[in-house]
Structure formats: structure tokens, C-alpha cells
Amino acid sequence: MIDQTETAAAAALQAVDEIEVLVLVDNQSDFLSTVPESVTPELPGLRRAGLTEISGEGLCCAPWGFSLVVTARLGDKSHTVLFDAGPEDYAVERNGDRLGVDFGAIEAIILSHGHFDHAGGLLAALDGIRGANGGHAVPVHVNSGMFETRGVRLADGTVVPFKDIPNTNELVNHGAELVNSDDSRLLLDDTFFVSGDIPRLTPYEKGLPTHISRSGDGADWQSDPWIRDERFLAVRVRDKGVVVFTACTHAGIVNVLGCARDLFAPEPLHAVMGGFHLSGADCEAIIPETVADIGKFGLTRIVTGHCTGWRAVHALIDAFGEDVVVPTAVGRLHAF
């Protein structure tokens, strides 16, 4: 359940004039497709950063993972955060270099949940930010549940572990100032909202059924479909509404949007951006119910990425049209 403290934090979220969101890491590469006016493709961003020749070496890489550079502008001030850090150091370093990312402008890192494809590049991100900000510590927002060992159990019972994300000591050694709390919070002049626990209310969104976790090397693997450490990020845009950023949405995209709607009411939800985890046999089965219920939120823009899956993207476009649904790709710059 949403408590009064979280509701008060949501009510105190300040409206900003605009948001720019650079897709630093996504497992989709597409610099040819036409896009709406509010989206800048990869190639112009590469050229602004100095690209003079199109080549494989000059383009962004698109590994399995997700990372956004989110900048909120209010008057003559701006604040920038990094939401997740992709699966590995290389992707953060390569794409950041090619896109000319100003790592020194990043004031905080928010981790959505403790999976390798969202946290594997954290150390490179910290090194890049501190190398550009004069060596200052970087606030990294996490919760304790993110640091368990994770994996999946295959149909034949075989356990395949995920690579552990950087632990708290490694993060601190690379300059992180850890903000480790289960609670929701406001950041950077109250322009960013990080959620607390997301209520799981829909009857059909059941997390990731094959997911397992354990608290240490000697511990037994336990079923862990709910992945309770997951959080979303939200920004309020003046005269438009709330933009919700969700990275993998193991809680279920309808649960995430329902939580955001309840927190920010009567402010409308303007847009949602992220991976909706509607790929894979278990998750693809709930696409029809999910698409039907997303329609109840009156979203102006739905930006799909990472783990959404092509079947869900097709279903969303069929339901809401290309004016609303925009698949994202690495290197794209989205404006809200």
C-alpha cells in the first residue's frame, strides 16, 4: 500500500519546464527510421559530438540493457541524473564518448533494480562522472534488496545465475555516496521523484516466474518472481503531467502506472518510457490484458524500449497508433 509519506513526497514534486532524455544504452539500434519531431535520432547526436564519417566504429553499440541520461530544466536551471547504467562498462564508455555525454553534469545515479543489464556499467559511470566533476562523490540511490545474487531456473530445473552487480564496497571505492533506503524520495530541488515499493495489484501481472535469488554463496536458491527492489522514476512537466521512467517493469507496467496515477492524482500521467518486460513466453501471454489496461491511463506518449518485445510493441501500436507509441533506440534524444 502507498503510505502518507510517499504521497506527501509525490505532492511536493516540483513541475519543470521540459525534460530531455538521452538513451545511453538500449538493445535496439535504429538510426534510419523516421521519428516524431520531439525525438532526435542517433546520427544527429553523433555528428554534434564530432562524427565526420559513418562507420561501425563510430556508431553506438546496442547490448542487452538500459540506461537513460535524464535532464530536467526549470527556468535557467537544469538537473541531470543517470537512470540505470546498462550491462557493462564498455557500453557506457563507448556510447558516452560517441554521443559526447557531459558526464560532469550528472548529479546522481538512480538504480531501478539489481540486475546486471541495468547495473553492470555502474563503475564506469561513476569513473566517468568523477573524472569530469573534479573528483566529487556521486549520490547513488539504491535499496538493500538490490544486492542479492539473482538468476533464473530453466524448465529442466537448471539454475543459471546472473552476474552479481557491483557491491556496496565497490561502489564506494569508485566514488559513490550511497543512499540506501527502501523509501521514496525527492532529488535535486525536488525535481525528480524515486518511488518506494510498487504495489502488485493486477491479477495477471505476476512478475518473472522463473526468477530466483539467494542472499549469499551458501544460501539456497529461492523463488523470487516479484523482484521487490524495483523502483520507478518520475518527473512532473508543467502543463503536461507526469512522465514515468521504468526500466524493466517486473512489477508490471499496469501496476507501475497505477501506482504513479494514485500518487500524483489529480495530475495526469503524460508519458511512460522504458522496458515493459512483455517479452518471453510467460510475459507475452499477458499482452492483451496489459494493452487494454494501459488505455485507461490516457497517456499522450508511450516510449517502448529494452525488454518490451516486438509482439508487445506491435500490439501497442495497433491499439494506440504511431502518434502515441514510439519505440526507442540507443542514441535517441527524447523531449517531453
C-alpha positions as CSV (number, residue, x, y, z in Angstrom):
1,M,0.0,0.0,0.0
2,I,1.1,3.6,-0.6
3,D,1.7,5.4,2.6
4,Q,1.2,9.1,3.5
5,T,4.9,9.8,3.5
6,E,5.1,8.7,-0.1
7,T,2.0,10.6,-1.1
8,A,3.4,13.8,0.5
9,A,6.7,13.4,-1.4
10,A,4.8,13.0,-4.6
11,A,2.7,16.1,-3.9
12,A,5.9,18.1,-3.3
13,L,7.4,17.2,-6.7
14,Q,8.1,20.5,-8.5
15,A,6.9,21.0,-12.1
16,V,9.7,21.6,-14.6
17,D,9.5,23.3,-18.0
18,E,10.8,20.4,-20.0
19,I,12.7,17.1,-19.9
20,E,15.4,15.8,-22.3
21,V,16.2,12.1,-22.2
22,L,19.2,10.6,-24.0
23,V,19.1,6.9,-24.5
24,L,22.7,6.0,-23.5
25,V,22.1,2.2,-23.6
26,D,19.4,0.1,-25.2
27,N,19.5,-3.2,-27.1
28,Q,17.8,-1.6,-30.1
29,S,19.9,0.3,-32.8
30,D,17.9,2.2,-35.4
31,F,19.3,5.4,-36.8
32,L,17.3,5.3,-40.1
33,S,13.7,5.2,-39.1
34,T,11.7,8.4,-39.1
35,V,10.7,9.7,-35.7
36,P,8.3,12.4,-34.3
37,E,9.6,16.0,-34.0
38,S,10.1,15.5,-30.3
39,V,12.7,12.8,-30.9
40,T,16.2,13.3,-32.3
41,P,17.7,10.2,-34.0
42,E,21.2,8.8,-33.2
43,L,23.0,10.2,-36.2
44,P,22.5,14.0,-35.5
45,G,23.7,13.4,-31.9
46,L,26.8,11.6,-33.2
47,R,27.5,14.4,-35.6
48,R,27.1,17.1,-32.9
49,A,29.7,15.1,-30.9
50,G,32.2,15.2,-33.8
51,L,31.3,12.3,-36.1
52,T,32.7,13.0,-39.6
53,E,32.4,9.5,-41.2
54,I,29.7,6.9,-40.7
55,S,31.3,3.6,-39.7
56,G,30.7,0.7,-37.4
57,E,33.3,2.1,-35.1
58,G,31.6,5.5,-35.0
59,L,28.1,4.3,-34.1
60,C,26.7,3.4,-30.6
61,C,26.6,-0.2,-29.5
62,A,23.4,-1.8,-28.5
63,P,23.9,-4.6,-26.0
64,W,21.1,-6.1,-23.9
65,G,20.5,-3.4,-21.2
66,F,19.2,0.0,-20.5
67,S,20.5,3.4,-19.4
68,L,19.0,6.9,-19.7
69,V,20.5,10.3,-19.1
70,V,17.6,12.5,-17.9
71,T,17.8,16.3,-17.8
72,A,15.0,18.4,-16.2
73,R,15.0,22.1,-17.0
74,L,13.3,24.8,-14.9
75,G,13.9,28.3,-15.9
76,D,17.6,28.9,-16.2
77,K,18.5,25.9,-14.0
78,S,18.8,22.2,-15.0
79,H,19.4,19.0,-13.2
80,T,20.6,15.7,-14.7
81,V,20.5,12.1,-13.4
82,L,21.6,8.8,-14.8
83,F,18.8,6.2,-14.6
84,D,20.5,2.8,-14.7
85,A,23.9,2.0,-16.3
86,G,23.5,-0.7,-18.8
87,P,25.0,-4.2,-18.7
88,E,28.7,-3.5,-18.9
89,D,31.4,-0.8,-18.6
90,Y,32.2,-0.9,-22.3
91,A,28.7,0.3,-23.4
92,V,28.7,3.2,-21.1
93,E,32.2,4.3,-22.1
94,R,31.7,3.7,-25.9
95,N,28.3,5.3,-26.2
96,G,29.1,8.1,-23.8
97,D,32.1,9.0,-25.8
98,R,30.4,8.8,-29.2
99,L,27.4,10.8,-28.1
100,G,29.5,13.4,-26.3
101,V,27.7,12.9,-23.0
102,D,28.7,15.5,-20.4
103,F,29.2,13.1,-17.5
104,G,30.2,16.0,-15.3
105,A,26.6,17.3,-15.5
106,I,25.2,14.1,-14.0
107,E,24.4,14.9,-10.3
108,A,23.1,11.5,-9.2
109,I,22.6,7.9,-10.3
110,I,19.3,6.0,-9.7
111,L,19.3,2.3,-10.0
112,S,15.9,0.8,-10.9
113,H,16.7,-2.8,-9.6
114,G,19.6,-5.1,-9.0
115,H,20.0,-6.9,-12.4
116,F,23.2,-7.0,-14.4
117,D,21.7,-5.4,-17.5
118,H,20.9,-2.3,-15.6
119,A,23.8,-2.1,-13.2
120,G,26.8,-3.7,-15.0
121,G,28.1,-0.3,-16.1
122,L,27.8,1.4,-12.8
123,L,31.6,1.5,-12.1
124,A,32.4,3.0,-15.5
125,A,29.6,5.6,-15.0
126,L,31.0,6.6,-11.6
127,D,34.5,6.8,-13.0
128,G,33.3,8.9,-15.9
129,I,31.2,11.3,-13.7
130,R,34.0,11.8,-11.1
131,G,36.6,12.2,-13.9
132,A,34.5,15.1,-15.2
133,N,33.2,16.7,-12.0
134,G,36.5,17.3,-10.3
135,G,36.5,14.0,-8.3
136,H,33.4,14.8,-6.2
137,A,31.4,11.9,-4.7
138,V,28.3,10.9,-6.7
139,P,25.0,10.1,-4.9
140,V,23.8,6.6,-5.9
141,H,20.2,5.8,-5.0
142,V,19.6,2.1,-4.2
143,N,17.9,-0.1,-1.7
144,S,19.3,-3.1,0.1
145,G,17.3,-5.7,-1.9
146,M,19.3,-4.9,-5.0
147,F,22.4,-6.7,-3.8
148,E,21.2,-10.3,-3.7
149,T,22.5,-12.8,-6.2
150,R,19.9,-13.4,-8.9
151,G,19.3,-15.9,-11.6
152,V,16.7,-18.0,-13.5
153,R,15.6,-21.6,-13.2
154,L,15.1,-23.3,-16.5
155,A,12.2,-25.7,-17.3
156,D,14.5,-28.7,-16.7
157,G,15.5,-27.3,-13.2
158,T,18.9,-26.0,-14.2
159,V,19.9,-22.8,-12.4
160,V,21.6,-20.1,-14.5
161,P,22.9,-17.3,-12.2
162,F,23.2,-13.7,-13.3
163,K,26.4,-11.9,-12.8
164,D,26.3,-10.0,-9.5
165,I,26.0,-6.2,-9.7
166,P,28.8,-4.2,-8.1
167,N,28.6,-4.4,-4.3
168,T,28.4,-1.5,-1.9
169,N,32.2,-1.6,-1.2
170,E,33.0,-1.5,-4.9
171,L,30.6,1.4,-5.5
172,V,32.0,3.4,-2.6
173,N,35.6,2.7,-3.8
174,H,34.6,4.2,-7.1
175,G,33.3,7.4,-5.5
176,A,29.6,6.5,-4.8
177,E,27.8,8.2,-1.9
178,L,25.3,5.5,-1.3
179,V,21.7,6.5,-0.5
180,N,20.4,3.1,0.6
181,S,16.8,3.2,1.5
182,D,13.5,1.4,0.7
183,D,11.6,4.7,0.9
184,S,10.5,7.0,-1.9
185,R,12.4,10.3,-2.1
186,L,12.8,13.6,-3.9
187,L,16.0,14.7,-5.5
188,L,17.7,17.8,-6.8
189,D,15.5,20.7,-5.8
190,D,12.5,18.3,-5.7
191,T,12.5,17.9,-9.5
192,F,12.9,14.1,-9.5
193,F,10.8,11.5,-7.6
194,V,12.1,8.0,-6.9
195,S,9.3,5.6,-5.9
196,G,9.1,3.3,-3.0
197,D,7.8,-0.3,-3.2
198,I,5.4,-0.7,-6.1
199,P,2.1,-2.4,-5.1
200,R,1.4,-5.6,-7.1
201,L,-2.4,-5.4,-7.6
202,T,-3.3,-6.7,-11.1
203,P,-4.4,-10.3,-11.2
204,Y,-2.5,-11.1,-14.4
205,E,0.9,-9.3,-13.8
206,K,2.9,-12.0,-11.9
207,G,6.5,-10.7,-12.2
208,L,9.1,-13.0,-13.7
209,P,8.0,-16.6,-12.7
210,T,11.4,-18.2,-13.5
211,H,13.4,-15.7,-11.4
212,I,15.3,-16.9,-8.3
213,S,17.6,-15.3,-5.8
214,R,19.8,-16.1,-2.8
215,S,21.3,-13.9,-0.1
216,G,24.8,-15.5,-0.1
217,D,27.0,-18.1,-1.7
218,G,26.0,-20.8,0.8
219,A,22.3,-20.0,0.8
220,D,19.7,-21.9,-1.1
221,W,18.1,-20.5,-4.2
222,Q,14.6,-19.2,-3.5
223,S,11.8,-18.4,-5.9
224,D,11.7,-14.6,-6.4
225,P,9.2,-13.7,-9.1
226,W,8.3,-10.3,-7.7
227,I,11.7,-8.6,-7.6
228,R,10.5,-6.3,-4.9
229,D,13.6,-4.0,-5.1
230,E,12.3,-2.4,-8.3
231,R,11.6,1.3,-8.4
232,F,10.5,3.9,-11.0
233,L,11.5,7.5,-11.6
234,A,9.0,10.3,-12.2
235,V,9.2,14.0,-13.3
236,R,6.4,16.4,-13.5
237,V,6.3,18.6,-16.6
238,R,4.4,21.9,-16.4
239,D,1.0,21.9,-18.3
240,K,1.5,18.3,-19.4
241,G,1.6,16.0,-16.5
242,V,3.9,13.3,-15.0
243,V,6.4,11.4,-17.1
244,V,7.2,7.9,-15.6
245,F,10.5,6.2,-16.3
246,T,10.5,2.4,-15.7
247,A,13.4,0.3,-16.6
248,C,12.3,-3.4,-16.7
249,T,8.9,-3.2,-15.1
250,H,9.0,-6.6,-13.4
251,A,6.2,-5.2,-11.2
252,G,4.0,-5.0,-14.3
253,I,3.6,-1.8,-16.4
254,V,-0.1,-1.5,-15.3
255,N,0.9,-1.8,-11.6
256,V,3.6,0.9,-12.2
257,L,1.3,3.3,-13.9
258,G,-1.5,2.6,-11.4
259,C,0.9,3.4,-8.5
260,A,2.0,6.6,-10.3
261,R,-1.5,7.7,-11.0
262,D,-2.6,7.2,-7.4
263,L,0.5,9.0,-6.1
264,F,0.2,12.1,-8.3
265,A,-3.6,12.4,-8.7
266,P,-5.2,14.6,-9.8
267,E,-2.2,15.4,-12.0
268,P,-2.5,13.3,-15.2
269,L,0.1,10.9,-16.4
270,H,1.6,12.4,-19.6
271,A,4.0,9.7,-20.8
272,V,5.8,6.5,-19.8
273,M,9.3,5.4,-21.1
274,G,11.2,2.2,-20.5
275,G,11.3,-1.5,-20.8
276,F,7.9,-3.1,-20.1
277,H,9.1,-6.7,-19.9
278,L,6.4,-8.1,-22.2
279,S,8.8,-10.5,-23.9
280,G,9.3,-14.1,-23.1
281,A,6.7,-16.8,-23.1
282,D,5.2,-16.0,-19.6
283,C,5.1,-12.3,-20.2
284,E,3.9,-12.4,-23.8
285,A,0.8,-14.3,-22.6
286,I,-0.5,-11.1,-20.8
287,I,0.0,-8.7,-23.7
288,P,-3.8,-8.4,-24.5
289,E,-4.8,-7.6,-20.9
290,T,-1.9,-5.2,-20.4
291,V,-2.6,-3.2,-23.6
292,A,-6.3,-2.9,-22.7
293,D,-5.5,-1.6,-19.3
294,I,-2.8,0.8,-20.4
295,G,-5.5,2.5,-22.4
296,K,-7.2,3.6,-19.2
297,F,-4.3,6.0,-18.3
298,G,-4.8,8.4,-21.2
299,L,-1.1,8.6,-22.0
300,T,0.0,11.1,-24.7
301,R,3.3,9.2,-25.3
302,I,4.4,5.6,-24.8
303,V,8.1,5.1,-25.4
304,T,9.0,1.4,-25.5
305,G,12.5,0.0,-25.1
306,H,14.8,-2.7,-23.9
307,C,12.7,-5.8,-22.8
308,T,9.3,-4.7,-24.1
309,G,9.5,-7.1,-27.1
310,W,8.3,-6.8,-30.7
311,R,5.0,-8.5,-30.1
312,A,4.0,-6.0,-27.4
313,V,5.2,-3.1,-29.5
314,H,3.1,-4.2,-32.4
315,A,0.1,-4.7,-30.1
316,L,0.6,-1.2,-28.5
317,I,0.9,0.5,-31.9
318,D,-2.2,-1.4,-33.2
319,A,-4.1,-0.1,-30.1
320,F,-2.9,3.5,-29.8
321,G,-1.1,4.4,-33.1
322,E,2.3,5.7,-34.1
323,D,1.4,9.2,-32.8
324,V,1.4,7.8,-29.3
325,V,3.7,4.7,-29.3
326,V,7.4,5.4,-30.2
327,P,9.9,2.5,-29.9
328,T,13.2,3.9,-28.7
329,A,16.7,3.1,-29.7
330,V,20.2,3.8,-28.5
331,G,21.4,7.3,-29.1
332,R,18.0,8.9,-29.5
333,L,17.1,12.1,-27.6
334,H,13.5,12.4,-26.5
335,A,11.9,15.7,-25.4
336,F,8.9,16.0,-23.2
